[in-house]
Each structure stands twice: as C-alpha cells, then as structure tokens.
Amino acid sequence: MGEKDTVYKYLNPVGIQEPVELHPLAPRLETLDGARITMSVGAGGEQGILIPLVKMLPERYPQVKWNISYAAAHATKAGSIAISEEEMKTTDALIRGVVW
C-alpha cells in the first residue's frame, strides 16, 4: 500500500450537541432606553474578559443607567450575593459575571 493509498479515520472531538430548551428567568426588556442595569462583578471577576466588559458596555449603551458593583471575597456569603436588596428593587436587569 503506497502513501497515496493511506486512509485516515478519526472522530470529531467536538461531538454532537443535543438541542436544549431555554426557560428565561424574566421577560426581556422592551427597550434599553432609560433602563437601569446592574452589572455585578462576582468574586474572581476582576480578571479576564470582565475588565474590558465593565468599560465597554457603558460606552456602547449610553442610554442605559449603569450600576457597576463588585462582590466581596468568594468564600463568603456576601461574595455569593449578586446584588443588595435595594438594588433588587431598583434594577431592571442584571448581568452577573464570575471568572475563575
């Protein structure tokens, strides 16, 4: 069998992704104009993609009233809570970012 006759067989390492059904936790906002969005940077989130994201989102969406908050240390109860009770009452949407 020559070099041109060699047949290689392999499996795709990506595999096959089964479709999943999505269930939103809240309805989508009808508009971002005037919306109050809290971005909660969780424990470990002071690194990686969240550094430029915290800067980029308010620049890209100036019509949004942004509230950027940073969580406490990750091994604490405060580090597990995304936003305070007061923020829950006043925010329209939440972006929670955690990087490990």
Distance bins in CASP14 RR format, pairs under 12 A and 6 or more apart:
PFRMAT RR
TARGET T0000
AUTHOR 0000-0000-0000
RMODE 2
METHOD distances of the structure
MODEL  1
1 7 0 0 0 0 1 0 0 0 0 0 0
22 28 0 0 0 0 0 1 0 0 0 0 0
24 93 0 0 0 0 0 1 0 0 0 0 0
25 93 0 0 0 0 0 1 0 0 0 0 0
25 94 0 0 0 0 1 0 0 0 0 0 0
25 96 0 0 0 0 0 1 0 0 0 0 0
26 88 0 0 0 0 0 1 0 0 0 0 0
26 91 0 0 0 0 0 1 0 0 0 0 0
26 92 0 0 0 0 1 0 0 0 0 0 0
26 93 1 0 0 1 0 0 0 0 0 0 0
26 94 0 0 0 0 1 0 0 0 0 0 0
27 92 0 0 0 0 0 1 0 0 0 0 0
27 93 0 0 0 0 0 1 0 0 0 0 0
28 35 0 0 0 0 0 1 0 0 0 0 0
28 92 0 0 0 0 0 1 0 0 0 0 0
28 93 0 0 0 0 1 0 0 0 0 0 0
29 35 1 0 1 0 0 0 0 0 0 0 0
29 36 0 0 0 0 0 1 0 0 0 0 0
29 37 0 0 0 0 1 0 0 0 0 0 0
29 61 0 0 0 0 0 1 0 0 0 0 0
29 63 0 0 0 0 0 1 0 0 0 0 0
29 64 0 0 0 0 1 0 0 0 0 0 0
29 91 0 0 0 0 0 1 0 0 0 0 0
29 92 1 0 0 1 0 0 0 0 0 0 0
29 93 1 0 1 0 0 0 0 0 0 0 0
29 94 0 0 0 0 0 1 0 0 0 0 0
30 92 0 0 0 0 0 1 0 0 0 0 0
30 93 0 0 0 0 0 1 0 0 0 0 0
31 37 0 0 0 0 0 1 0 0 0 0 0
31 61 0 0 0 0 0 1 0 0 0 0 0
31 63 0 0 0 0 1 0 0 0 0 0 0
31 64 0 0 0 0 0 1 0 0 0 0 0
31 92 0 0 0 0 0 1 0 0 0 0 0
31 93 0 0 0 0 0 1 0 0 0 0 0
32 57 0 0 0 0 0 1 0 0 0 0 0
32 58 0 0 0 0 0 1 0 0 0 0 0
32 60 0 0 0 0 0 1 0 0 0 0 0
32 61 1 0 1 0 0 0 0 0 0 0 0
32 62 0 0 0 0 0 1 0 0 0 0 0
32 63 1 0 1 0 0 0 0 0 0 0 0
32 64 1 0 1 0 0 0 0 0 0 0 0
32 65 0 0 0 0 1 0 0 0 0 0 0
32 66 0 0 0 0 0 1 0 0 0 0 0
32 92 0 0 0 0 1 0 0 0 0 0 0
32 93 0 0 0 0 1 0 0 0 0 0 0
33 61 0 0 0 0 1 0 0 0 0 0 0
33 62 0 0 0 0 0 1 0 0 0 0 0
33 63 1 0 1 0 0 0 0 0 0 0 0
33 64 0 0 0 0 1 0 0 0 0 0 0
33 65 0 0 0 0 0 1 0 0 0 0 0
33 92 0 0 0 0 0 1 0 0 0 0 0
34 61 0 0 0 0 1 0 0 0 0 0 0
34 62 0 0 0 0 0 1 0 0 0 0 0
34 63 1 0 1 0 0 0 0 0 0 0 0
34 64 1 0 0 1 0 0 0 0 0 0 0
34 65 1 0 1 0 0 0 0 0 0 0 0
34 66 0 0 0 0 0 1 0 0 0 0 0
34 91 0 0 0 0 0 1 0 0 0 0 0
34 92 0 0 0 0 1 0 0 0 0 0 0
34 93 0 0 0 0 0 1 0 0 0 0 0
35 61 0 0 0 0 1 0 0 0 0 0 0
35 62 0 0 0 0 0 1 0 0 0 0 0
35 63 1 0 0 1 0 0 0 0 0 0 0
35 64 1 0 1 0 0 0 0 0 0 0 0
35 65 1 0 0 1 0 0 0 0 0 0 0
35 66 0 0 0 0 1 0 0 0 0 0 0
35 67 0 0 0 0 0 1 0 0 0 0 0
35 90 0 0 0 0 0 1 0 0 0 0 0
35 91 0 0 0 0 1 0 0 0 0 0 0
35 92 1 0 1 0 0 0 0 0 0 0 0
35 93 1 0 0 1 0 0 0 0 0 0 0
35 94 0 0 0 0 0 1 0 0 0 0 0
35 95 0 0 0 0 0 1 0 0 0 0 0
36 61 0 0 0 0 0 1 0 0 0 0 0
36 63 0 0 0 0 0 1 0 0 0 0 0
36 64 1 0 0 1 0 0 0 0 0 0 0
36 65 1 0 1 0 0 0 0 0 0 0 0
36 66 0 0 0 0 1 0 0 0 0 0 0
36 67 1 0 0 1 0 0 0 0 0 0 0
36 68 0 0 0 0 0 1 0 0 0 0 0
36 83 0 0 0 0 0 1 0 0 0 0 0
36 86 0 0 0 0 0 1 0 0 0 0 0
36 87 0 0 0 0 1 0 0 0 0 0 0
36 88 0 0 0 0 0 1 0 0 0 0 0
36 89 0 0 0 0 0 1 0 0 0 0 0
36 90 1 0 0 1 0 0 0 0 0 0 0
36 91 1 0 1 0 0 0 0 0 0 0 0
36 92 1 0 1 0 0 0 0 0 0 0 0
36 93 1 0 0 1 0 0 0 0 0 0 0
36 94 0 0 0 0 0 1 0 0 0 0 0
37 57 0 0 0 0 1 0 0 0 0 0 0
37 58 0 0 0 0 1 0 0 0 0 0 0
37 61 0 0 0 0 1 0 0 0 0 0 0
37 63 0 0 0 0 0 1 0 0 0 0 0
37 64 1 0 1 0 0 0 0 0 0 0 0
37 65 1 0 0 1 0 0 0 0 0 0 0
37 66 1 0 0 1 0 0 0 0 0 0 0
37 67 1 0 0 1 0 0 0 0 0 0 0
37 68 0 0 0 0 1 0 0 0 0 0 0
37 69 0 0 0 0 0 1 0 0 0 0 0
37 83 0 0 0 0 0 1 0 0 0 0 0
37 87 0 0 0 0 0 1 0 0 0 0 0
37 90 0 0 0 0 0 1 0 0 0 0 0
37 91 1 0 0 1 0 0 0 0 0 0 0
37 92 1 0 0 1 0 0 0 0 0 0 0
37 93 1 0 1 0 0 0 0 0 0 0 0
37 94 1 0 0 1 0 0 0 0 0 0 0
37 95 1 0 0 1 0 0 0 0 0 0 0
37 96 0 0 0 0 0 1 0 0 0 0 0
38 54 0 0 0 0 0 1 0 0 0 0 0
38 57 0 0 0 0 0 1 0 0 0 0 0
38 64 0 0 0 0 0 1 0 0 0 0 0
38 65 0 0 0 0 1 0 0 0 0 0 0
38 66 1 0 0 1 0 0 0 0 0 0 0
38 67 1 0 1 0 0 0 0 0 0 0 0
38 68 1 0 0 1 0 0 0 0 0 0 0
38 69 1 0 0 1 0 0 0 0 0 0 0
38 70 0 0 0 0 0 1 0 0 0 0 0
38 71 0 0 0 0 0 1 0 0 0 0 0
38 82 0 0 0 0 1 0 0 0 0 0 0
38 83 1 0 1 0 0 0 0 0 0 0 0
38 84 0 0 0 0 1 0 0 0 0 0 0
38 86 0 0 0 0 0 1 0 0 0 0 0
38 87 1 0 1 0 0 0 0 0 0 0 0
38 88 0 0 0 0 1 0 0 0 0 0 0
38 89 0 0 0 0 0 1 0 0 0 0 0
38 90 0 0 0 0 1 0 0 0 0 0 0
38 91 1 0 1 0 0 0 0 0 0 0 0
38 92 0 0 0 0 1 0 0 0 0 0 0
38 93 1 0 0 1 0 0 0 0 0 0 0
38 94 1 0 1 0 0 0 0 0 0 0 0
38 95 1 0 0 1 0 0 0 0 0 0 0
38 96 0 0 0 0 1 0 0 0 0 0 0
38 97 0 0 0 0 0 1 0 0 0 0 0
39 45 0 0 0 0 0 1 0 0 0 0 0
39 50 0 0 0 0 1 0 0 0 0 0 0
39 53 1 0 0 1 0 0 0 0 0 0 0
39 54 1 0 0 1 0 0 0 0 0 0 0
39 55 0 0 0 0 0 1 0 0 0 0 0
39 56 0 0 0 0 0 1 0 0 0 0 0
39 57 1 0 0 1 0 0 0 0 0 0 0
39 58 0 0 0 0 1 0 0 0 0 0 0
39 61 0 0 0 0 0 1 0 0 0 0 0
39 64 0 0 0 0 1 0 0 0 0 0 0
39 65 0 0 0 0 0 1 0 0 0 0 0
39 66 1 0 0 1 0 0 0 0 0 0 0
39 67 1 0 0 1 0 0 0 0 0 0 0
39 68 1 0 1 0 0 0 0 0 0 0 0
39 69 1 0 0 1 0 0 0 0 0 0 0
39 70 0 0 0 0 1 0 0 0 0 0 0
39 71 0 0 0 0 0 1 0 0 0 0 0
39 82 0 0 0 0 0 1 0 0 0 0 0
39 83 0 0 0 0 1 0 0 0 0 0 0
39 87 0 0 0 0 0 1 0 0 0 0 0
39 91 0 0 0 0 1 0 0 0 0 0 0
39 93 0 0 0 0 1 0 0 0 0 0 0
39 94 1 0 0 1 0 0 0 0 0 0 0
39 95 1 0 1 0 0 0 0 0 0 0 0
39 96 0 0 0 0 1 0 0 0 0 0 0
39 97 1 0 0 1 0 0 0 0 0 0 0
39 98 0 0 0 0 0 1 0 0 0 0 0
40 50 0 0 0 0 0 1 0 0 0 0 0
40 54 0 0 0 0 0 1 0 0 0 0 0
40 66 0 0 0 0 0 1 0 0 0 0 0
40 67 0 0 0 0 1 0 0 0 0 0 0
40 68 0 0 0 0 1 0 0 0 0 0 0
40 69 1 0 1 0 0 0 0 0 0 0 0
40 70 1 0 0 1 0 0 0 0 0 0 0
40 71 1 0 0 1 0 0 0 0 0 0 0
40 72 0 0 0 0 0 1 0 0 0 0 0
40 78 0 0 0 0 0 1 0 0 0 0 0
40 79 0 0 0 0 1 0 0 0 0 0 0
40 80 0 0 0 0 0 1 0 0 0 0 0
40 81 0 0 0 0 1 0 0 0 0 0 0
40 82 1 0 1 0 0 0 0 0 0 0 0
40 83 1 0 1 0 0 0 0 0 0 0 0
40 84 0 0 0 0 1 0 0 0 0 0 0
40 87 0 0 0 0 1 0 0 0 0 0 0
40 88 0 0 0 0 0 1 0 0 0 0 0
40 91 0 0 0 0 1 0 0 0 0 0 0
40 93 0 0 0 0 0 1 0 0 0 0 0
40 94 1 0 0 1 0 0 0 0 0 0 0
40 95 1 0 0 1 0 0 0 0 0 0 0
40 96 1 0 1 0 0 0 0 0 0 0 0
40 97 1 0 0 1 0 0 0 0 0 0 0
40 98 0 0 0 0 1 0 0 0 0 0 0
41 47 0 0 0 0 1 0 0 0 0 0 0
41 48 0 0 0 0 0 1 0 0 0 0 0
41 49 0 0 0 0 0 1 0 0 0 0 0
41 50 1 0 1 0 0 0 0 0 0 0 0
41 51 0 0 0 0 1 0 0 0 0 0 0
41 53 0 0 0 0 1 0 0 0 0 0 0
41 54 1 0 0 1 0 0 0 0 0 0 0
41 55 0 0 0 0 0 1 0 0 0 0 0
41 57 0 0 0 0 0 1 0 0 0 0 0
41 67 0 0 0 0 0 1 0 0 0 0 0
41 68 1 0 0 1 0 0 0 0 0 0 0
41 69 1 0 0 1 0 0 0 0 0 0 0
41 70 1 0 1 0 0 0 0 0 0 0 0
41 71 1 0 0 1 0 0 0 0 0 0 0
41 72 0 0 0 0 0 1 0 0 0 0 0
41 74 0 0 0 0 0 1 0 0 0 0 0
41 79 0 0 0 0 0 1 0 0 0 0 0
41 82 0 0 0 0 1 0 0 0 0 0 0
41 83 0 0 0 0 0 1 0 0 0 0 0
41 94 0 0 0 0 0 1 0 0 0 0 0
41 95 0 0 0 0 1 0 0 0 0 0 0
41 96 0 0 0 0 1 0 0 0 0 0 0
41 97 1 0 1 0 0 0 0 0 0 0 0
41 98 0 0 0 0 1 0 0 0 0 0 0
41 99 0 0 0 0 1 0 0 0 0 0 0
42 50 0 0 0 0 1 0 0 0 0 0 0
42 54 0 0 0 0 0 1 0 0 0 0 0
42 68 0 0 0 0 0 1 0 0 0 0 0
42 69 0 0 0 0 1 0 0 0 0 0 0
42 70 1 0 0 1 0 0 0 0 0 0 0
42 71 1 1 0 0 0 0 0 0 0 0 0
42 72 0 0 0 0 1 0 0 0 0 0 0
42 73 0 0 0 0 0 1 0 0 0 0 0
42 74 1 0 0 1 0 0 0 0 0 0 0
42 76 0 0 0 0 0 1 0 0 0 0 0
42 78 0 0 0 0 0 1 0 0 0 0 0
42 79 1 0 0 1 0 0 0 0 0 0 0
42 80 0 0 0 0 1 0 0 0 0 0 0
42 81 0 0 0 0 1 0 0 0 0 0 0
42 82 1 0 0 1 0 0 0 0 0 0 0
42 83 0 0 0 0 0 1 0 0 0 0 0
42 94 0 0 0 0 0 1 0 0 0 0 0
42 95 0 0 0 0 0 1 0 0 0 0 0
42 96 1 0 0 1 0 0 0 0 0 0 0
42 97 1 0 1 0 0 0 0 0 0 0 0
42 98 1 0 1 0 0 0 0 0 0 0 0
42 99 0 0 0 0 1 0 0 0 0 0 0
42 100 0 0 0 0 0 1 0 0 0 0 0
43 50 0 0 0 0 0 1 0 0 0 0 0
43 70 0 0 0 0 1 0 0 0 0 0 0
43 71 1 0 1 0 0 0 0 0 0 0 0
43 72 1 0 0 1 0 0 0 0 0 0 0
43 73 1 0 0 1 0 0 0 0 0 0 0
43 74 1 1 0 0 0 0 0 0 0 0 0
43 75 1 0 0 1 0 0 0 0 0 0 0
43 76 0 0 0 0 1 0 0 0 0 0 0
43 77 0 0 0 0 0 1 0 0 0 0 0
43 78 0 0 0 0 1 0 0 0 0 0 0
43 79 1 0 1 0 0 0 0 0 0 0 0
43 80 0 0 0 0 1 0 0 0 0 0 0
43 81 0 0 0 0 0 1 0 0 0 0 0
43 82 0 0 0 0 0 1 0 0 0 0 0
43 96 0 0 0 0 0 1 0 0 0 0 0
43 97 0 0 0 0 1 0 0 0 0 0 0
43 98 1 0 0 1 0 0 0 0 0 0 0
43 99 0 0 0 0 1 0 0 0 0 0 0
43 100 0 0 0 0 1 0 0 0 0 0 0
44 50 0 0 0 0 1 0 0 0 0 0 0
44 51 0 0 0 0 0 1 0 0 0 0 0
44 70 0 0 0 0 1 0 0 0 0 0 0
44 71 0 0 0 0 1 0 0 0 0 0 0
44 72 0 0 0 0 0 1 0 0 0 0 0
44 73 0 0 0 0 1 0 0 0 0 0 0
44 74 1 0 0 1 0 0 0 0 0 0 0
44 75 0 0 0 0 0 1 0 0 0 0 0
44 79 0 0 0 0 1 0 0 0 0 0 0
44 97 0 0 0 0 1 0 0 0 0 0 0
44 98 1 0 0 1 0 0 0 0 0 0 0
44 99 1 0 1 0 0 0 0 0 0 0 0
44 100 1 0 0 1 0 0 0 0 0 0 0
45 51 0 0 0 0 1 0 0 0 0 0 0
45 53 0 0 0 0 1 0 0 0 0 0 0
45 54 0 0 0 0 1 0 0 0 0 0 0
45 68 0 0 0 0 0 1 0 0 0 0 0
45 69 0 0 0 0 0 1 0 0 0 0 0
45 70 0 0 0 0 1 0 0 0 0 0 0
45 71 0 0 0 0 1 0 0 0 0 0 0
45 73 0 0 0 0 0 1 0 0 0 0 0
45 74 0 0 0 0 1 0 0 0 0 0 0
45 79 0 0 0 0 0 1 0 0 0 0 0
45 96 0 0 0 0 0 1 0 0 0 0 0
45 97 1 0 0 1 0 0 0 0 0 0 0
45 98 1 0 0 1 0 0 0 0 0 0 0
45 99 1 0 1 0 0 0 0 0 0 0 0
45 100 0 0 0 0 1 0 0 0 0 0 0
46 53 0 0 0 0 0 1 0 0 0 0 0
46 54 0 0 0 0 1 0 0 0 0 0 0
46 68 0 0 0 0 0 1 0 0 0 0 0
46 70 1 0 0 1 0 0 0 0 0 0 0
46 71 0 0 0 0 1 0 0 0 0 0 0
46 73 0 0 0 0 0 1 0 0 0 0 0
46 74 0 0 0 0 0 1 0 0 0 0 0
46 97 0 0 0 0 0 1 0 0 0 0 0
46 98 0 0 0 0 0 1 0 0 0 0 0
46 99 0 0 0 0 1 0 0 0 0 0 0
46 100 0 0 0 0 0 1 0 0 0 0 0
47 53 0 0 0 0 0 1 0 0 0 0 0
47 54 0 0 0 0 0 1 0 0 0 0 0
47 97 0 0 0 0 0 1 0 0 0 0 0
47 98 0 0 0 0 0 1 0 0 0 0 0
47 99 1 0 1 0 0 0 0 0 0 0 0
47 100 0 0 0 0 1 0 0 0 0 0 0
48 54 0 0 0 0 0 1 0 0 0 0 0
48 97 0 0 0 0 0 1 0 0 0 0 0
48 98 0 0 0 0 0 1 0 0 0 0 0
48 99 1 0 1 0 0 0 0 0 0 0 0
48 100 0 0 0 0 0 1 0 0 0 0 0
49 55 0 0 0 0 0 1 0 0 0 0 0
49 56 0 0 0 0 1 0 0 0 0 0 0
49 57 0 0 0 0 0 1 0 0 0 0 0
49 97 0 0 0 0 1 0 0 0 0 0 0
49 98 0 0 0 0 0 1 0 0 0 0 0
49 99 1 0 0 1 0 0 0 0 0 0 0
50 56 0 0 0 0 0 1 0 0 0 0 0
50 57 0 0 0 0 0 1 0 0 0 0 0
50 68 0 0 0 0 0 1 0 0 0 0 0
50 70 0 0 0 0 1 0 0 0 0 0 0
50 71 0 0 0 0 0 1 0 0 0 0 0
50 95 0 0 0 0 1 0 0 0 0 0 0
50 96 0 0 0 0 0 1 0 0 0 0 0
50 97 1 0 1 0 0 0 0 0 0 0 0
50 98 0 0 0 0 1 0 0 0 0 0 0
50 99 1 0 1 0 0 0 0 0 0 0 0
50 100 0 0 0 0 0 1 0 0 0 0 0
51 57 0 0 0 0 0 1 0 0 0 0 0
51 68 0 0 0 0 0 1 0 0 0 0 0
51 70 0 0 0 0 0 1 0 0 0 0 0
51 97 0 0 0 0 0 1 0 0 0 0 0
51 99 0 0 0 0 1 0 0 0 0 0 0
52 58 0 0 0 0 0 1 0 0 0 0 0
52 59 0 0 0 0 0 1 0 0 0 0 0
52 60 0 0 0 0 0 1 0 0 0 0 0
53 59 0 0 0 0 0 1 0 0 0 0 0
53 60 0 0 0 0 0 1 0 0 0 0 0
53 61 0 0 0 0 0 1 0 0 0 0 0
53 66 0 0 0 0 0 1 0 0 0 0 0
53 68 0 0 0 0 0 1 0 0 0 0 0
53 95 0 0 0 0 1 0 0 0 0 0 0
53 96 0 0 0 0 0 1 0 0 0 0 0
53 97 0 0 0 0 1 0 0 0 0 0 0
53 99 0 0 0 0 0 1 0 0 0 0 0
54 60 0 0 0 0 0 1 0 0 0 0 0
54 66 0 0 0 0 1 0 0 0 0 0 0
54 67 0 0 0 0 0 1 0 0 0 0 0
54 68 1 0 1 0 0 0 0 0 0 0 0
54 69 0 0 0 0 0 1 0 0 0 0 0
54 70 0 0 0 0 1 0 0 0 0 0 0
54 95 0 0 0 0 1 0 0 0 0 0 0
54 97 0 0 0 0 1 0 0 0 0 0 0
54 99 0 0 0 0 0 1 0 0 0 0 0
55 66 0 0 0 0 0 1 0 0 0 0 0
55 68 0 0 0 0 1 0 0 0 0 0 0
56 62 0 0 0 0 0 1 0 0 0 0 0
56 66 0 0 0 0 0 1 0 0 0 0 0
56 68 0 0 0 0 0 1 0 0 0 0 0
56 95 0 0 0 0 0 1 0 0 0 0 0
57 63 0 0 0 0 0 1 0 0 0 0 0
57 64 1 0 0 1 0 0 0 0 0 0 0
57 66 1 0 0 1 0 0 0 0 0 0 0
57 67 0 0 0 0 0 1 0 0 0 0 0
57 68 0 0 0 0 1 0 0 0 0 0 0
57 93 0 0 0 0 0 1 0 0 0 0 0
57 95 1 0 0 1 0 0 0 0 0 0 0
57 97 0 0 0 0 0 1 0 0 0 0 0
58 64 1 0 0 1 0 0 0 0 0 0 0
58 65 0 0 0 0 1 0 0 0 0 0 0
58 66 1 0 1 0 0 0 0 0 0 0 0
58 67 0 0 0 0 0 1 0 0 0 0 0
58 68 1 0 0 1 0 0 0 0 0 0 0
58 95 0 0 0 0 0 1 0 0 0 0 0
59 66 0 0 0 0 0 1 0 0 0 0 0
60 66 0 0 0 0 0 1 0 0 0 0 0
61 93 0 0 0 0 0 1 0 0 0 0 0
61 95 0 0 0 0 0 1 0 0 0 0 0
64 91 0 0 0 0 0 1 0 0 0 0 0
64 92 0 0 0 0 1 0 0 0 0 0 0
64 93 0 0 0 0 1 0 0 0 0 0 0
64 95 0 0 0 0 0 1 0 0 0 0 0
65 90 0 0 0 0 1 0 0 0 0 0 0
65 91 0 0 0 0 1 0 0 0 0 0 0
65 92 0 0 0 0 1 0 0 0 0 0 0
65 93 0 0 0 0 0 1 0 0 0 0 0
66 91 0 0 0 0 0 1 0 0 0 0 0
66 92 0 0 0 0 0 1 0 0 0 0 0
66 93 0 0 0 0 0 1 0 0 0 0 0
66 94 0 0 0 0 0 1 0 0 0 0 0
66 95 0 0 0 0 1 0 0 0 0 0 0
67 82 0 0 0 0 0 1 0 0 0 0 0
67 83 0 0 0 0 1 0 0 0 0 0 0
67 84 0 0 0 0 0 1 0 0 0 0 0
67 86 0 0 0 0 0 1 0 0 0 0 0
67 87 1 0 0 1 0 0 0 0 0 0 0
67 88 0 0 0 0 0 1 0 0 0 0 0
67 90 0 0 0 0 1 0 0 0 0 0 0
67 91 1 0 0 1 0 0 0 0 0 0 0
67 92 0 0 0 0 0 1 0 0 0 0 0
67 93 0 0 0 0 0 1 0 0 0 0 0
67 94 0 0 0 0 1 0 0 0 0 0 0
67 95 0 0 0 0 0 1 0 0 0 0 0
68 83 0 0 0 0 0 1 0 0 0 0 0
68 87 0 0 0 0 0 1 0 0 0 0 0
68 91 0 0 0 0 0 1 0 0 0 0 0
68 94 0 0 0 0 0 1 0 0 0 0 0
68 95 0 0 0 0 1 0 0 0 0 0 0
68 97 0 0 0 0 0 1 0 0 0 0 0
69 78 0 0 0 0 0 1 0 0 0 0 0
69 79 0 0 0 0 0 1 0 0 0 0 0
69 81 0 0 0 0 0 1 0 0 0 0 0
69 82 0 0 0 0 1 0 0 0 0 0 0
69 83 1 0 0 1 0 0 0 0 0 0 0
69 84 0 0 0 0 1 0 0 0 0 0 0
69 86 0 0 0 0 0 1 0 0 0 0 0
69 87 1 0 0 1 0 0 0 0 0 0 0
69 88 0 0 0 0 0 1 0 0 0 0 0
69 91 0 0 0 0 0 1 0 0 0 0 0
69 94 0 0 0 0 0 1 0 0 0 0 0
69 95 0 0 0 0 0 1 0 0 0 0 0
69 96 0 0 0 0 0 1 0 0 0 0 0
69 97 0 0 0 0 0 1 0 0 0 0 0
70 78 0 0 0 0 0 1 0 0 0 0 0
70 79 0 0 0 0 1 0 0 0 0 0 0
70 81 0 0 0 0 0 1 0 0 0 0 0
70 82 0 0 0 0 0 1 0 0 0 0 0
70 83 0 0 0 0 0 1 0 0 0 0 0
70 96 0 0 0 0 0 1 0 0 0 0 0
70 97 0 0 0 0 0 1 0 0 0 0 0
70 98 0 0 0 0 0 1 0 0 0 0 0
71 77 0 0 0 0 0 1 0 0 0 0 0
71 78 1 0 0 1 0 0 0 0 0 0 0
71 79 1 0 1 0 0 0 0 0 0 0 0
71 80 1 0 0 1 0 0 0 0 0 0 0
71 81 1 0 0 1 0 0 0 0 0 0 0
71 82 1 0 0 1 0 0 0 0 0 0 0
71 83 0 0 0 0 1 0 0 0 0 0 0
71 84 0 0 0 0 0 1 0 0 0 0 0
71 96 0 0 0 0 1 0 0 0 0 0 0
71 97 0 0 0 0 1 0 0 0 0 0 0
71 98 0 0 0 0 1 0 0 0 0 0 0
71 99 0 0 0 0 0 1 0 0 0 0 0
72 78 1 1 0 0 0 0 0 0 0 0 0
72 79 1 0 1 0 0 0 0 0 0 0 0
72 80 0 0 0 0 1 0 0 0 0 0 0
72 81 0 0 0 0 1 0 0 0 0 0 0
72 82 0 0 0 0 0 1 0 0 0 0 0
72 84 0 0 0 0 0 1 0 0 0 0 0
73 79 1 0 0 1 0 0 0 0 0 0 0
73 80 0 0 0 0 0 1 0 0 0 0 0
74 80 0 0 0 0 1 0 0 0 0 0 0
74 81 0 0 0 0 0 1 0 0 0 0 0
74 98 0 0 0 0 1 0 0 0 0 0 0
74 99 0 0 0 0 0 1 0 0 0 0 0
74 100 0 0 0 0 1 0 0 0 0 0 0
78 84 0 0 0 0 1 0 0 0 0 0 0
79 96 0 0 0 0 0 1 0 0 0 0 0
79 97 0 0 0 0 0 1 0 0 0 0 0
79 98 0 0 0 0 1 0 0 0 0 0 0
80 96 0 0 0 0 0 1 0 0 0 0 0
80 98 0 0 0 0 0 1 0 0 0 0 0
81 87 0 0 0 0 1 0 0 0 0 0 0
81 88 0 0 0 0 1 0 0 0 0 0 0
81 94 0 0 0 0 0 1 0 0 0 0 0
81 96 0 0 0 0 0 1 0 0 0 0 0
82 88 0 0 0 0 1 0 0 0 0 0 0
82 91 0 0 0 0 0 1 0 0 0 0 0
82 93 0 0 0 0 0 1 0 0 0 0 0
82 94 1 0 0 1 0 0 0 0 0 0 0
82 95 0 0 0 0 1 0 0 0 0 0 0
82 96 1 0 1 0 0 0 0 0 0 0 0
82 97 0 0 0 0 1 0 0 0 0 0 0
82 98 0 0 0 0 1 0 0 0 0 0 0
83 89 0 0 0 0 1 0 0 0 0 0 0
83 90 0 0 0 0 1 0 0 0 0 0 0
83 91 1 0 0 1 0 0 0 0 0 0 0
83 93 0 0 0 0 0 1 0 0 0 0 0
83 94 1 0 0 1 0 0 0 0 0 0 0
83 95 0 0 0 0 0 1 0 0 0 0 0
83 96 0 0 0 0 1 0 0 0 0 0 0
83 97 0 0 0 0 0 1 0 0 0 0 0
84 90 0 0 0 0 1 0 0 0 0 0 0
84 91 0 0 0 0 1 0 0 0 0 0 0
84 94 0 0 0 0 0 1 0 0 0 0 0
85 91 0 0 0 0 0 1 0 0 0 0 0
87 93 0 0 0 0 0 1 0 0 0 0 0
87 94 0 0 0 0 1 0 0 0 0 0 0
87 96 0 0 0 0 0 1 0 0 0 0 0
88 94 0 0 0 0 1 0 0 0 0 0 0
END
